[in-house]
Amino acid sequence: MRRPEFLLALLVLIRPAAEALDNGLALQPTMGWLSWERFLCNTDCDTDPSHCISEHLYMQMADVMVKEGWKEVGYEYVCIDDCWSSDQRDAEGRLQADPKRFPGGIKKLADYVHSKGLKLGIYADVGKNTCAGYPGSLGYYDTDAQTFADWDVDLLKFDGCFLNWTLLGEGYVNMSKALNKTGKSILYSCEWPLYEWDFNQPNYTAIRETCNHWRNSADVYDSWSSVKYILDWAATHQDVIVPSAGPGGWNDPDMLVIGNFGLSHDQQESQMALWAIMAAPLLMSNDLRDICPRSKELLQNRHIIAINQDPLGKQGYRTAKVDSFEVWERPLSNNRLAIAVLNAQEFGGARRFFINALPSWKMCGLQCKVTQILPQYKEMGVQTVHSRVVVSINPSGTALLTITPISSSSKRVYKPHWQDTSIQRKHATVL
């Protein structure tokens, strides 16, 4: 479904469309590490033992997450993706790990991850097979849910391959019920809307009542074009998807590919900033054993993580587009506002953007405190509604700021609106 790109008049501060899945989990967006985008379905442990899907890989990632400060800043899940299982179920119909690549089994791996103070995620599929062709859960929802509980798994990523789209809702609901029936707290990550959008607008009320977070759009790849596509999809559909997000259930734009090969540092900053604005799960897919210091510093940036994890639990919107700039805004607790300005131009040098020209600047009231988080942390001091606040943004980079009103006249809650002035003011630099 496509929406016009102007005058959508979206209200950011809106209640979720439904009650969240009542399992007490994902009250803030999930943070962790997921193997898929970086390691895919590499099962060749004979020639590539350091990068194949094996217990060794996940144990090493758990070790690094503790040793290198990832756990300390909030990353807590170590998540297995596709290709972990044997080609066949066991004699009692249960899933089993590949005996060569996971000789200790999943329970032993879960125990190891838990010993580090972390949590283990696993992958399965709602259909007959997983996307890579391994046994799916169709017809085995109760069995597989109990198996995962017996293994002491903490998160299930449930994919949507090899099932008719008309049966997706039933399948995802049945697995949700099966997980709850086990009595074990298992965070439920769904891909229900991703597989339904091609045929029908999904029912986000039902999705939020069923899942802790859910994928909507195409898989992320290690490229700027992929990240841009996901951002544009989210903005185009924001009037449908944003109201469903909140504590207990979140829209998932897919993995962070920061620290890999395809994004410049400015583009990595853009992904991190905008995933924070979107209140997205922060699930990295990279090699934490070998990551550049700048990428590590970005992923561990406590100021950005604080925006992502803000307890108000409101997802942000794209609120304006003009002259190859995109403005995204997210309301935060204590009447604060986070603003991300993306310079979508991919040539030339840095360009200036006047934050005070945004309609949301009115929330400043008589005085407010402005803090720039990206591209460099900078306390911009106390400003007024008449101040000229300028940021400089590299091509495909993003400036991320927070605005904190400090005057009594600004206690009202600001409600940003979406607008596109690129038609009326095609050559303007400032809104």
ChimeraX attribute file (.defattr): number of C-alpha atoms within 10 A of each C-alpha:
attribute: neighborCount
match mode: 1-to-1
recipient: residues
	/A:1	11
	/A:2	7
	/A:3	11
	/A:4	8
	/A:5	15
	/A:6	15
	/A:7	13
	/A:8	16
	/A:9	12
	/A:10	18
	/A:11	15
	/A:12	24
	/A:13	16
	/A:14	14
	/A:15	13
	/A:16	20
	/A:17	18
	/A:18	17
	/A:19	17
	/A:20	27
	/A:21	22
	/A:22	14
	/A:23	20
	/A:24	13
	/A:25	19
	/A:26	22
	/A:27	17
	/A:28	20
	/A:29	28
	/A:30	27
	/A:31	23
	/A:32	23
	/A:33	28
	/A:34	24
	/A:35	25
	/A:36	19
	/A:37	20
	/A:38	20
	/A:39	17
	/A:40	16
	/A:41	16
	/A:42	17
	/A:43	18
	/A:44	14
	/A:45	14
	/A:46	9
	/A:47	9
	/A:48	11
	/A:49	15
	/A:50	13
	/A:51	18
	/A:52	21
	/A:53	28
	/A:54	24
	/A:55	24
	/A:56	17
	/A:57	19
	/A:58	22
	/A:59	17
	/A:60	14
	/A:61	22
	/A:62	28
	/A:63	16
	/A:64	17
	/A:65	25
	/A:66	16
	/A:67	12
	/A:68	12
	/A:69	13
	/A:70	20
	/A:71	20
	/A:72	12
	/A:73	15
	/A:74	18
	/A:75	23
	/A:76	24
	/A:77	24
	/A:78	28
	/A:79	26
	/A:80	24
	/A:81	23
	/A:82	22
	/A:83	25
	/A:84	24
	/A:85	22
	/A:86	17
	/A:87	14
	/A:88	14
	/A:89	15
	/A:90	11
	/A:91	7
	/A:92	7
	/A:93	11
	/A:94	16
	/A:95	23
	/A:96	18
	/A:97	22
	/A:98	21
	/A:99	13
	/A:100	12
	/A:101	22
	/A:102	19
	/A:103	14
	/A:104	13
	/A:105	17
	/A:106	23
	/A:107	18
	/A:108	15
	/A:109	21
	/A:110	23
	/A:111	17
	/A:112	19
	/A:113	22
	/A:114	19
	/A:115	11
	/A:116	16
	/A:117	13
	/A:118	21
	/A:119	22
	/A:120	28
	/A:121	24
	/A:122	20
	/A:123	20
	/A:124	27
	/A:125	27
	/A:126	29
	/A:127	24
	/A:128	18
	/A:129	19
	/A:130	21
	/A:131	17
	/A:132	12
	/A:133	13
	/A:134	20
	/A:135	22
	/A:136	27
	/A:137	24
	/A:138	17
	/A:139	12
	/A:140	18
	/A:141	21
	/A:142	18
	/A:143	18
	/A:144	21
	/A:145	25
	/A:146	20
	/A:147	18
	/A:148	24
	/A:149	21
	/A:150	13
	/A:151	17
	/A:152	22
	/A:153	25
	/A:154	22
	/A:155	24
	/A:156	23
	/A:157	21
	/A:158	25
	/A:159	27
	/A:160	27
	/A:161	21
	/A:162	16
	/A:163	17
	/A:164	11
	/A:165	19
	/A:166	12
	/A:167	12
	/A:168	20
	/A:169	18
	/A:170	12
	/A:171	22
	/A:172	25
	/A:173	17
	/A:174	16
	/A:175	24
	/A:176	25
	/A:177	15
	/A:178	18
	/A:179	26
	/A:180	19
	/A:181	13
	/A:182	16
	/A:183	11
	/A:184	17
	/A:185	16
	/A:186	24
	/A:187	25
	/A:188	26
	/A:189	25
	/A:190	26
	/A:191	24
	/A:192	28
	/A:193	24
	/A:194	17
	/A:195	22
	/A:196	20
	/A:197	14
	/A:198	11
	/A:199	10
	/A:200	12
	/A:201	11
	/A:202	19
	/A:203	15
	/A:204	21
	/A:205	15
	/A:206	17
	/A:207	24
	/A:208	25
	/A:209	19
	/A:210	27
	/A:211	27
	/A:212	32
	/A:213	30
	/A:214	28
	/A:215	19
	/A:216	24
	/A:217	20
	/A:218	15
	/A:219	14
	/A:220	19
	/A:221	16
	/A:222	20
	/A:223	15
	/A:224	19
	/A:225	13
	/A:226	14
	/A:227	25
	/A:228	17
	/A:229	14
	/A:230	19
	/A:231	18
	/A:232	13
	/A:233	17
	/A:234	22
	/A:235	22
	/A:236	18
	/A:237	14
	/A:238	19
	/A:239	17
	/A:240	16
	/A:241	21
	/A:242	26
	/A:243	22
	/A:244	27
	/A:245	30
	/A:246	28
	/A:247	22
	/A:248	24
	/A:249	32
	/A:250	32
	/A:251	27
	/A:252	26
	/A:253	25
	/A:254	24
	/A:255	27
	/A:256	26
	/A:257	26
	/A:258	28
	/A:259	26
	/A:260	21
	/A:261	11
	/A:262	15
	/A:263	20
	/A:264	16
	/A:265	17
	/A:266	18
	/A:267	22
	/A:268	25
	/A:269	24
	/A:270	28
	/A:271	24
	/A:272	24
	/A:273	30
	/A:274	26
	/A:275	25
	/A:276	26
	/A:277	28
	/A:278	28
	/A:279	29
	/A:280	27
	/A:281	26
	/A:282	26
	/A:283	23
	/A:284	25
	/A:285	24
	/A:286	24
	/A:287	20
	/A:288	20
	/A:289	13
	/A:290	11
	/A:291	13
	/A:292	13
	/A:293	10
	/A:294	13
	/A:295	17
	/A:296	17
	/A:297	10
	/A:298	20
	/A:299	22
	/A:300	18
	/A:301	15
	/A:302	14
	/A:303	16
	/A:304	23
	/A:305	22
	/A:306	14
	/A:307	25
	/A:308	29
	/A:309	24
	/A:310	20
	/A:311	16
	/A:312	15
	/A:313	24
	/A:314	28
	/A:315	29
	/A:316	29
	/A:317	26
	/A:318	29
	/A:319	27
	/A:320	24
	/A:321	22
	/A:322	22
	/A:323	19
	/A:324	17
	/A:325	23
	/A:326	17
	/A:327	21
	/A:328	24
	/A:329	27
	/A:330	29
	/A:331	27
	/A:332	24
	/A:333	13
	/A:334	12
	/A:335	17
	/A:336	19
	/A:337	25
	/A:338	24
	/A:339	26
	/A:340	26
	/A:341	27
	/A:342	27
	/A:343	26
	/A:344	19
	/A:345	16
	/A:346	11
	/A:347	9
	/A:348	8
	/A:349	10
	/A:350	15
	/A:351	14
	/A:352	13
	/A:353	21
	/A:354	15
	/A:355	21
	/A:356	20
	/A:357	17
	/A:358	15
	/A:359	15
	/A:360	18
	/A:361	20
	/A:362	15
	/A:363	25
	/A:364	27
	/A:365	19
	/A:366	16
	/A:367	20
	/A:368	22
	/A:369	18
	/A:370	22
	/A:371	18
	/A:372	21
	/A:373	20
	/A:374	25
	/A:375	20
	/A:376	9
	/A:377	12
	/A:378	12
	/A:379	12
	/A:380	13
	/A:381	10
	/A:382	16
	/A:383	21
	/A:384	20
	/A:385	16
	/A:386	14
	/A:387	14
	/A:388	11
	/A:389	16
	/A:390	13
	/A:391	18
	/A:392	16
	/A:393	23
	/A:394	21
	/A:395	19
	/A:396	24
	/A:397	26
	/A:398	30
	/A:399	24
	/A:400	29
	/A:401	27
	/A:402	21
	/A:403	23
	/A:404	22
	/A:405	23
	/A:406	18
	/A:407	14
	/A:408	10
	/A:409	12
	/A:410	18
	/A:411	14
	/A:412	10
	/A:413	13
	/A:414	20
	/A:415	15
	/A:416	26
	/A:417	18
	/A:418	21
	/A:419	18
	/A:420	20
	/A:421	16
	/A:422	18
	/A:423	11
	/A:424	9
	/A:425	13
	/A:426	11
	/A:427	11
	/A:428	12
	/A:429	14
	/A:430	15
	/A:431	19
